[in-house]
């Protein structure tokens, strides 16, 4: 039986949150064909007390718009996926849906950049969860975009024996080292 499916989700801790977020994001680092998987999101860190999660992606050429910067819809997708992961942790076995999502684009994100998205839950109610996030590049030095959202917890739940489709036993998150940016010769 899947260890995550049989987990006791009534106990929450930093360790449980990290284990869940790593396991959940691992699904998206396969070639499943969905848009979030194509972006290859990676776990960077989470904080149970702050109700936050940081995910990063390496921006590839295919994600660029005709102006040579990351397509805004894909930036919003990274926000939505990060929000969804955080919401799934707090919602446990309940299905979720995005009610609203607003993204503000501040600086361009380019091919070769590492985009880090940090989401914070600002309110967790019985049926709604509100979150805010920042997207940063260049080792966090450049604020590229911000977003806020509301998600809804639905009445439908994943069955206990298949709590997430394609579930596998959790693995520890690897130590993450973001690539160093090459020095600008100018």
Phi, psi and omega in degrees: 000145178299127181295328179289324181294327182266004182294148176272102184277006177280347178254125181242141179200170176303315181298315179298318181296315180296316180299315180296311184297320176298313180298315183295315181289335179301327178302328185272005177251036172237163179274069182272345176096346178283159189297322180293324177297322180297334179279346180052066178289146180233142174291135173247308179194164173215163178218112183297315182296321180273355182053052184231158179215136175241128179236150175226156173227154171261122185283124181257162181302324183296341183272005185271151173270179181299339178277357177088015176241164182299134180300131182301325178295327178285325174298316177298325178296320177296316176301310183299318179294321178292315176302316182298319178298314180297317180295320178297324178298311184285332180276350182056238187275001183281143172293155180227163172212149175282127177269314178210153179210125178235129181239136175245124182262123187249321181220153179291148173247127188247162175303138181092342176290154168256118179263118176257127177245122176247120180251142177233133173280124180262337180204130177234107180255191181291323182238341182236148176226127178253143182216155173234160179206158172235142173247123184235150175237178177051059178057033177086358184285333185245120175279110185266327183198157174229161179206155169220154187208162167231130175248156177242135171276126181269164180288335182287141178236153172290140177299150182304325184274359177213053190305332172219137177301138177068026185295146174226160177303143182293150175236152178296147176290136177290157172296129184258128175236113179290144180295141177287141178283137176294146179293138178282119184289353182266000000 
